[in-house]
Amino acid sequence: MLRISLLFITLLLSHGGVAAPPAIPECAVFHHQGFNSNRHHDSSWRCKLADASWQAISTGAVKFRPIHIEPNITPAHGKIKNILVLSSKLSSAYDESSLTLFQSLYGKADHYRFTLFNYAQNCSTTPSSMRCPNADAALHKAMLDHFDLVVSMGSDTTIYLANHANFNTLPIVSACAKDPRHLGLLDQLDPQRPQHIAYTSLDIDPTLQIDYLQSLFLQKLKHIILLVDTDNISSIKTQAEPLEKTIQRQHSNLSVTRLNIQLQGHYKKLIQTHQLEHYLNETLYRKLDHYRTQYAARTQKIGLSPQTHSPDTLFLITGSTEIFNHIDAINQHAGHIPVLSVTPSFITAGRHSAFMALGVSFTRNARKAADYIYQILESGVSPSALPLGQISSPDIAINFRLLPTGFKVPYAFFENASYIFDLNGKAVRCDGKNVFPPEESCRSTVFSG
């Protein structure tokens, strides 16, 4: 069954009604006010199924048919420039990133045609290397059709393209992917590093992250408990391990403990066998209870109340969707200990949210990727000449509905936050812009141009 994106459903609800779904479900996320706004001349752009030659190479378990995003009219300046957006799975994060790419580039020029191709991790592993036939077929077709550039959407696709040099005739820009240095893909001093790839990063520098957490947020912070899915290797390599190493080297007054839980690899099996809740209770919830009890004992020992005392402990969720799916229970078991995330997308409207995030939003990362695409295609900049596209200051997102009792948010955090949800969980600031009256969601505001 073809997926209609949750992002699209959210947008429909935020505009006060349910419209008939578009004829092409894969285009659903792109048929909303944000993409067809006045800024983009309403009907000047269209989403349609890709032609038959693209459908023919989309085989196996793929549930997302290839589509084109293209101008409705002949571009005023020059020929069409073709961009392949290649992804390994269906993801609302990739939806958000793709939308931002389109909007950013169409705001500068009208001659881009995007082909979205999902290869559904249709891969096989041999003793020598991994091969993904659908991805290979899409890349070969892009080369034969003289495409101008490839967007590697997500860490898996970026790793795959970086490790297969036979596609090095196509310029590549990564989007919605983790830090390539921690993925083992980029050494700025290595003269043999790929010259055809421009990297961006969804991760912030761990030194900066700790500075925000300890110096600006919780001056009494002593303990960070990382919630990590052991099956999510990219999050371990790019989020957990860099933070742990930085704390060990530079912060003797701060401890970090990893709370490991294995979800991603056998999530479906746990659901099918009705073992998920039991597994979560044994491996996650009881450990959260243990840390909460320890924290309460420490504060009571010195005559303070956990409800009013500035916490010395916080829970930090790494970028695992499978863990975040259980955020309601995590918040309940955390008690008065703040639950933070490294991913701003985990701060959402309502109560199904972490309290706060310090990280890089998909939107901001995609704008950096769009800027690199524009420099490569319009100014002739070599991908290797572009520095790692890392955000210098974190996006701060806060949901005050999840504010721990008695806890105060520093004014600097409130002032600099990109996303804020009020005590009712409604959006009052989206993408750095204040919203009044409060909205049910940031989606309609972020994607309204």
N, C-alpha and C positions, 0 to 999 in steps of 0.2 A: 504493500500500500504506500502510495506516494505521500511524503510528508508535507504538510502545510506548516511553515515555520511558526514557532511560538512568537517570534518577533512580529510577524504579520498579524497574528491574532491579537496581540497586545495593542498594536496600532489601531486595529478596527475598533476595539473596545474604547480606546482613548478618544476616538472621534465620535463616540456616542451612537453607535449603531453597528449592525452586522451587514456587510455588503455581500452580494453573491460572489463566490470564489471565482478567480479568473479561470479561463479555459485551460491554462497551462499551470498546473500546481507549482512547478519549479520556479515560475515567475512571480508567485504570490508575494514574496517578500519585497519585490521591487515595484509592485502596483499599489502605491500609497501616496499620501500627500507629499512626503519628503522628496520622492524621486520625480513626481510629476508636478512639482511646484512651479510657480510663476518664474522663479529664477531659472528654471530649466525649460521654460516655454511650453509647459504642459505636454503636448503631444509630439514634441520634437524628438523624443527618444522612445524606444520601444524594447520590449523583451519578447523574444520568440524562441521556439525550439531551433536548435542548430540544424544545419542541413543534414541530409541523409548520410553523407560521408563521415560526419562526426558521430552520428547515431550508430553507424556500423562498427565502430571500434569501441563503443561503450558496452562491454559484455560482462557476463558473469552475474555477480550479486549486486551490481550497481542499481540503486533505487532513485538516482537523480540523473535524469537525462541531460545531455549537454544543451546549453542555451546560449543565445547571443544577446548582448546588450549593445544596441547600435543606434545611430542617428536615423530619424525618419526621412530626413532630407539630405540632399547632397551637401557635404561640408563646404563652407565658404572658402576655406584655406587649405589647399593641398589635398593629397590623397588620404584615404582611410589608413590609419595605423592600427594594426591588429595586435591584440594583447591576449595571450592565453593565461587564464587564472586556473591553476591546477591545485586540486585539494584531494586529500586522502579519505575524507569522511564528511558526513553531514554534521554541521555545527552552527549553532546560533552565533557563536563568536565569529565564524567565517562569514556569516550573513552580514553582521555588523561591520566587519572590516571591508568586505566587498562594497557595500553601500557607500561607505566613506570614500573609498578609492574612486568610485564612479563620480560621486558628487564633487570631490576635489578636482579631478581632472576635467570633468565637463564644465566646471566653473572657469577653466582657463582656455579650453579649446574644444572644437566641435568635431574633430576628425578621429576619434577613438572608437574602435569596435572591440568589445570584450567577448571572449568565448570562455564560458565557465565549464570546466570538465572535472568531474569527480570520479576518481579511479577506485574508490571504495576499498582501499588497502588490499586490492586483488593481487597479492604478491606471493612469490614462492622463494624459499631460501635454499640455496645450494651451498655446498661446502666452501665455495669461494666468495659468493656474494648473494645479495638479495636482488631479485628481479620482480618488477611490477609490470606485467605485459600491457595492461590498459594505459598506465602512465607512459610507458615507452612508445606505444602506438600514438598517443596524443602528441608527444614531443616530436616524433618523426613526422607526423602530419604537419605540425606547426613549422618545422624546418622546410619541408617540401613546399608548403604554401607561403613561404617567405614571411612568416610572422616577425614582428618587430621586437617582441619582448615577452618574457614569461614571468608571471607572479607566482612564486612558490608560497602557497597559503598554508601556514602551519609548520610546526617543527618537523613532523615526519616527512613531509614533502621536501622541505629545505635540506634535510639530511640526505634524502635520496638523490636529489639533483647534485648536491655538492660532491657526492661519492661516485658519480657516473660522468666521467669527463667526455663521453661521446656526444654529450649535448652542449658542448662548450661554444658552439657557434651562435647560440642564442643568449642575449643579455638576460640576466635573471635578477629580480628584486624580491627579497623575502618580506613577508607580511604576516602578522599574527603568529610569530615564531619566537622561541626563546633565544637567549643570548648565545650567538654562535661560538663564542670563546669557550663557554662551559659545555657546549655540545661537542667540542673537539673539532670544530670546522674552521676556525679562524685564528691565525697567529699573524698579527700585523707585521712582525719582523721576518716572516717566512717568505722569501722571494718566489717560492714555488706555489704560493697560495693561488686559488683560482682568480683569474683576471676578469671573468665574465659575470661575477656575482657581486651585487651590492646588498649588504646585510642591514636589517633593522633588528631591534631587540625589544621584547616585551618586558624585560627585567630592568630593575634599577640597581645601581651600585649598592652592594650590601653595607658599605661604610656609611653611605648617605642614609640608607634605610634605618640603621641602628641609631644614627644621630637624631633622626626625626623621632624615633620611638622613645629613646632614653632622655635626650636633652630637651626636646620640645614637647613631648607628650606625657611621659610618666617618669618624673625625675627620680622616683624611688624604685624604678624597675630593676629587678634582680634576676627574674626567671622568665624565660621565653619557652613555651611548650609548643613545638611544631607538630601540627597534624599532617601526616604524610601518608599518601597511598604508595606502598612499596612497588606496585605495578606501574606507577606513573614515573618512568625513568627520567623523562625530560625535566619534570618538576624537581626531582631529587638532585639532578646534576646542575640545574640552573638556579634553583631557589633555596633548597635546604642546605646542600653542601657549601655553597659560597657563604651563606650566612653563618653556618657553624664554624667554618675556617676563620672567618673574620673575627668572630667573637673570641675564639681560642687564641688568636694572635694579638688582638688589640684591646680586649676588654676583660681584664681579670676580675672585675666586680660584677660580671654578668654571666649567667649560666644559660645554656640552651639544652633542652632535652627533646629528643625526637619520639613522638607517639606514633608508632607505625601501625598501619592497618592495611590489609591487602583486599582491595575491592575491584579494581578495574578488570583484572583478568578473569575473575569468576563471579562477577556481579549477577549475570543472568542465571547461573546455576544456583546461586543462593536464593534467588527469587523463586525459581521453578521448584526447588525443594522445600520452600517455606522456612528456610533457615536464616534469612537475612537479619531479622530482628534479634534472634538469639545470638548470632555472630557479632552484631554491632554492640549488643549489651555486654558481651564478654570481652571484646577487644577494644572498645572505644568508650562506651558510656561509664563503665565502672572505673576506668582510669581517669576520666574527667571528674567523677565524683571524688576520687582519691586526692587529686590535686586541689579541688575545691575545699575539701575537708582540711588539708594541710594548710592552706591559705587562711582559713577561718581560725584554726588553732594558733597560728603565728600572730595574727592580729589581736586575738583575745588574750594571748599571753602577755602582751604589753598594754593591755587595758583599752584597746581600740575596737571599734565595731567594723566588720567587713563592709557594712552598708555605707559608711561615711569615710572610711580610710582610703587614701589614694593607693591603688593596688600596686604590689611589687611583682605581680605575675600577670602574664597575658597568654591567651591561646592564639596562635597564628596559623591560619589555614593556608596551605600551599595551593597551587592551581589545580586542584583535583575536583572535577565536577561531581564525581561519585561521592566524595566526602561532603561537598556542599549540598547535595541533594537532601542531606539529613541535618541541615542547619537548625531547624526548629528544635530538634531533640538536643543538639549540641548546645544551643543557647540555654535550654532548660537545665542541663547538667552542669553548665559552667557557672551558674549562680551569679555572684557579683564580680567574677573575673571577666574582663572585657574579651570579646571574641573578635579578632581582627583577621583581615585577609591580605594577601599580597596582590590580589586581583580585584580592581575596582568593579568589575562586572558582578562580583558577589555581593555588592551593596545594591539592593533593589527596593522597590516600593513595597509597602506593607510590612508584615512581620517576618516573611520568609527571606531573611537577610542576615548577614553579619553586621556588627555594630559599625565598624570602620575599616577602611582599606587604605593602604599606602602602596602604590604601584603605578603601572602604566596602563591606561585604558586602551581598548582595542581601537577606539576612534582616533586617539592621538597617535598611536603607532601607525595606523593606516594613512594618516595625513603625512607622516614622515615618508612612508613608502611611496605615496603619490608624488611627493616632491622629488624623490629620487627618480621615479619613472619619467617625470617631466624633464628633468635635467638630462637624462640619458637620451630620450627621444627628440627633444626639441633643441638642446644645446650641444649635443654630441659628446657629453661627458662620459668617460670610460667608467664602467661600474667599479673597477678596482681603485679609481681615484676618489671615490666617495668614502668618507669615514664611516665606521660603524654607527648606524642611526640609533643612538641611545638617547633617551629622554634625560635631561639634566636635572629636573626636579620632579618629584612624584606627583601623580594625580591623587588627591585626597578625596575620599567619598565617605559620607557619614549618614547613618540612619538613626535619628534621635529617638525613634520608637524603641530601639534596642539599647538605649542608653542605660548602663547599670545604675541602680539606685544610688544617689548621692555623688555620682561621678560628674566631674566638670570637664568640659572640652576646652582646651586652651583657645584663647581668642584668635591667635595666629592660624590655628587649624581651621576654625570656622571661616575666617576671612579669606583664606587661600583655597578652600575646598572647591573642587570642580563640580561635585555632585552632593546635594544635601536633600535629605528627606526629613520632614518635620515630625513632631511627636505622634502624629496620626499615620506616619509612614507615607505621606504624600510628597511629591517632588516640589521643592521650592527653589532649587538651583540645578540647572542641567548644563553640562559642558561649559561651565563657567558663567552662565547667564542666569540671572534671577528670574523666577517664574511666579507670576501672580495673575489670577488666583492659583493656588496650588493645583498641580496636575496629578492624575492617578499614576502616571508613569513618565519617565524621561524620554521614552522612545519617540513620541511625536515631536518633541522639542528638538532633540538632538538631530533628527533627520529632516527637519523642515528647512534646511539650507542655512 
